[in-house]
Amino acid sequence: MDTRVADLARRLEETGYLADEELATVLFLSLEMARPLLLEGEPGTGKTALAEAIAQALDRPLIRLQCYEGIDATQALYDWDFPRQILHLRALEALSGSAKGDVEEAEKSLYDERFLLARPVLAALQQSPAVLLIDEVDRADDEFEAFLLEVLSTFQVTIPELGTVQAATPPTVVLTSNRTRELHDALKRRCLYHWIDHPGLEREVAIVRSRAPEVSATLARQVVDVVQQLRAGTDLLKPPGVAETLDWARALQHLGTTDLDVETAARTLGALVKYRDDAERVRAALDRMLSR
């Protein structure tokens, strides 16, 4: 492993995030080339957690834009603080007359930076260097993708009333997608890409020991072994991700569990699976999985 990549992996590990060589390499290149990093993978595989770890490792603010169906540029860029503008206008009216010049000046003063509400994308440009997390971009529509492509190409936006805002240093941009739909090639070309899969047994045990050190090594391995079996051989509506593995391990630790048994596992499944049908399937398979 390149020493610079190894150093980045070590810094991430200090935050509790264990990145393999491939992920650490593409992240290093993203930082060096000032290119956005697009992370795809199943929910719960650590995509959002990586952005949080990057911000912590680089000591930069993390600014998050949560995408959703119907989001548009306004929610991502800026808005005007309308109530404060009205109060300002009333104060001006109380202090001055109604001459034409006064009206024009009043109108201009309404669009001052103090009344500007910076949304995540604009805030990331203003606060650069920062880490901009564009989470679950696959939930947005085509128009919003086109908007993101334009912003990520120039790292600047134009506010008609104030002018152009350009980042002095391009923010570190991480986009995540659960692949509920395919993203357009134009956006993908703008980014470096990495697919984050569920970790193998040993890596997931290491993740639990790193993120939840209070959980014993024995319990961590038992929990991860069950989770790995669920992903591989049980037809669940939503297989548990690493986030659920950590939740389950911590829940068991809070109960004082030192050795996982069928009864305790069945009582704590609410931390691991979130659908009734999935819980029933897991309960039916626990005896077999824990007897291995």
NULONU-138414 format. One record per residue (C-alpha): residue in three letters; x, z, y. Coordinates in steps of 0.05 Angstrom, whole numbers, padded with zeros to 5 digits, always signed. Layout:
BEGIN
ALAXZY...
This chain:
BEGIN
MET+00000+00000+00000ASP+00025-00018+00070THR+00050+00045+00104ARG+00003+00034+00164VAL-00056+00026+00117ALA-00035+00088+00079ASP-00030+00127+00144LEU-00101+00105+00163ALA-00126+00125+00094ARG-00093+00193+00102ARG-00125+00204+00170LEU-00193+00187+00141GLU-00180+00234+00083GLU-00166+00290+00133THR-00238+00281+00158GLY-00264+00286+00086TYR-00274+00211+00075LEU-00236+00181+00015ALA-00224+00107+00025ASP-00194+00064-00029GLU-00138+00015-00013GLU-00184-00045-00004LEU-00230-00009+00045ALA-00172+00021+00083THR-00139-00047+00089VAL-00201-00083+00117LEU-00212-00025+00165PHE-00139-00029+00188LEU-00147-00103+00201SER-00212-00092+00238LEU-00176-00044+00285GLU-00114-00087+00294MET-00153-00151+00306ALA-00208-00118+00348ARG-00260-00149+00302PRO-00327-00117+00283LEU-00331-00091+00212LEU-00393-00107+00172LEU-00407-00059+00114GLU-00459-00076+00062GLY-00479-00036+00002GLU-00534+00006-00030PRO-00563+00063+00010GLY-00522+00127+00004THR-00454+00095-00010GLY-00421+00122+00052LYS-00427+00065+00103THR-00451+00108+00160ALA-00404+00165+00140LEU-00345+00117+00147ALA-00363+00103+00220GLU-00367+00178+00233ALA-00300+00188+00199ILE-00268+00132+00241ALA-00291+00164+00305GLN-00264+00231+00283ALA-00198+00203+00258LEU-00187+00163+00322ASP-00214+00219+00367ARG-00264+00173+00400PRO-00337+00183+00416LEU-00387+00157+00365ILE-00445+00119+00395ARG-00500+00100+00346LEU-00552+00045+00352GLN-00604+00054+00298CYS-00638-00013+00284TYR-00711-00019+00265GLU-00764-00073+00260GLY-00782-00097+00329ILE-00720-00071+00366ASP-00699-00115+00425ALA-00643-00119+00475THR-00676-00069+00522GLN-00671-00013+00470ALA-00598-00032+00458LEU-00574-00044+00530TYR-00607-00006+00587ASP-00670+00014+00622TRP-00686+00040+00691ASP-00707+00112+00702PHE-00776+00095+00731PRO-00799+00167+00747ARG-00735+00181+00786GLN-00741+00115+00823ILE-00812+00134+00845LEU-00790+00202+00869HIS-00732+00170+00907LEU-00779+00120+00939ARG-00827+00174+00961ALA-00769+00214+00991LEU-00747+00153+01030GLU-00818+00141+01055ALA-00822+00212+01079LEU-00756+00206+01117SER-00763+00137+01148GLY-00812+00089+01179SER-00841+00026+01149ALA-00798-00026+01185LYS-00781-00088+01145GLY-00707-00071+01143ASP-00722-00002+01117VAL-00765-00031+01061GLU-00710-00079+01039GLU-00658-00024+01038ALA-00705+00021+00999GLU-00715-00033+00947LYS-00640-00043+00940SER-00628+00031+00932LEU-00677+00035+00874TYR-00628-00004+00830ASP-00568+00042+00838GLU-00526+00064+00778ARG-00553+00134+00783PHE-00621+00108+00760LEU-00592+00067+00703LEU-00606+00093+00632ALA-00550+00066+00588ARG-00572+00052+00517PRO-00521+00051+00459VAL-00489-00018+00469LEU-00480-00010+00545ALA-00456+00062+00535ALA-00403+00038+00485LEU-00378-00012+00536GLN-00376+00040+00591GLN-00343+00094+00549SER-00291+00050+00516PRO-00251+00062+00475ALA-00309+00085+00432VAL-00337+00073+00362LEU-00403+00035+00364LEU-00443+00043+00300ILE-00498-00010+00293ASP-00536+00021+00234GLU-00581-00018+00186VAL-00575-00083+00224ASP-00614-00117+00168ARG-00678-00083+00193ALA-00675-00121+00260ASP-00699-00193+00270ASP-00664-00259+00283GLU-00669-00254+00359PHE-00635-00186+00359GLU-00580-00214+00314ALA-00569-00270+00365PHE-00564-00218+00421LEU-00513-00178+00381LEU-00472-00240+00367GLU-00467-00254+00442VAL-00447-00183+00460LEU-00396-00177+00403SER-00364-00243+00425THR-00350-00222+00496PHE-00359-00146+00498GLN-00394-00152+00564VAL-00465-00151+00590THR-00496-00172+00655ILE-00544-00128+00693PRO-00578-00172+00745GLU-00585-00116+00796LEU-00513-00090+00788GLY-00469-00145+00759THR-00427-00152+00697VAL-00403-00093+00656GLN-00343-00108+00611ALA-00306-00060+00566ALA-00236-00045+00589THR-00219-00036+00515PRO-00265-00068+00463PRO-00302-00014+00424THR-00291-00006+00350VAL-00355-00036+00321VAL-00382-00019+00253LEU-00446-00053+00229THR-00481-00029+00166SER-00532-00065+00123ASN-00571-00044+00061ARG-00583-00118+00048THR-00658-00116+00052ARG-00649-00186+00079GLU-00591-00234+00088LEU-00556-00234+00155HIS-00541-00300+00189ASP-00474-00333+00177ALA-00458-00334+00251LEU-00459-00258+00255LYS-00420-00251+00190ARG-00366-00300+00215ARG-00356-00255+00276CYS-00341-00196+00231LEU-00294-00174+00177TYR-00333-00157+00114HIS-00332-00105+00060TRP-00381-00087+00005ILE-00383-00012-00010ASP-00404+00002-00081HIS-00419+00068-00114PRO-00353+00102-00132GLY-00329+00112-00202LEU-00329+00180-00236GLU-00261+00205-00215ARG-00268+00181-00143GLU-00338+00212-00136VAL-00312+00278-00164ALA-00256+00275-00112ILE-00308+00261-00057VAL-00350+00321-00077ARG-00288+00366-00079SER-00267+00340-00011ARG-00334+00342+00025ALA-00360+00405-00011PRO-00298+00446-00029GLU-00342+00507-00042VAL-00368+00472-00105SER-00325+00488-00166ALA-00287+00433-00201THR-00327+00444-00265LEU-00395+00440-00230ALA-00373+00380-00189ARG-00354+00341-00252GLN-00419+00360-00287VAL-00461+00338-00227VAL-00423+00272-00219ASP-00427+00258-00294VAL-00503+00263-00292VAL-00508+00221-00229GLN-00464+00167-00259GLN-00508+00164-00321LEU-00570+00159-00277ARG-00542+00099-00240ALA-00519+00064-00303GLY-00574+00075-00353THR-00639+00099-00320ASP-00688+00051-00287LEU-00699+00090-00223LEU-00735+00065-00161LYS-00677+00091-00119PRO-00614+00111-00156PRO-00579+00170-00122GLY-00523+00154-00073VAL-00462+00196-00057ALA-00502+00232-00003GLU-00552+00256-00056THR-00495+00276-00102LEU-00467+00320-00048ASP-00536+00349-00033TRP-00548+00366-00106ALA-00479+00397-00115ARG-00488+00440-00053ALA-00559+00461-00074LEU-00533+00483-00142GLN-00476+00521-00110HIS-00525+00557-00064LEU-00563+00581-00126GLY-00498+00608-00155THR-00495+00557-00211THR-00429+00554-00246ASP-00449+00514-00307LEU-00504+00461-00303ASP-00561+00470-00353VAL-00626+00431-00363GLU-00671+00484-00332THR-00630+00491-00268ALA-00621+00416-00262ALA-00696+00404-00270ARG-00713+00456-00216THR-00665+00426-00165LEU-00681+00352-00174GLY-00713+00350-00104ALA-00642+00347-00076LEU-00624+00287-00120VAL-00684+00240-00127LYS-00740+00229-00077TYR-00794+00194-00117ARG-00842+00229-00166ASP-00834+00175-00219ASP-00758+00180-00213ALA-00761+00256-00221GLU-00803+00249-00284ARG-00754+00199-00314VAL-00695+00243-00298ARG-00728+00305-00328ALA-00741+00267-00392ALA-00668+00247-00397LEU-00633+00312-00375ASP-00626+00342-00444ARG-00592+00279-00470MET-00547+00271-00409LEU-00524+00344-00408SER-00510+00346-00482ARG-00456+00293-00477
